[in-house]
Amino acid sequence: MRQKHGLCAAQKKNFVGFCPMRIKSAAKGNNSVMIKPTQNLQAIKDNIRSFYDTDVDVRVNLGRNKIVQFTGRLSGVYPALFTVAPHDKNYRGKTAYSYSEILCGSVRIKPHH
């Protein structure tokens, strides 16, 4: 007999608290959520604004296992994007990023120590 959720008893055994939006893994023995927690753009903008005119480490995922990392100064914060001035004057990559790139995870920024 087919279950209401479309999962058999063996499949249900592997999930704790089954919900389409939140799947918790019981197979690993921990209660970690497999879906990234949601952030809103306003929280990201406020976070970036707090880094204004400070040195930051930027990590950009370009896809196909290409990752670029550099250190620079957060030089501009605008309504739709922010800019980073790299310390390396020979850097030829993109230095203006939208807040949605942080939301999607393709750009990570943290204070430089």
Secondary structure by P-SEA (a helix, b strand, c coil): ccccccccaaaaaacccccccbbbbcccccccccccccccaaaaaaaaaaaccbbbbbbbbccccbbbbbbbccccccccbbbbbbccccccccccccaaaaaaccbbbbbcc
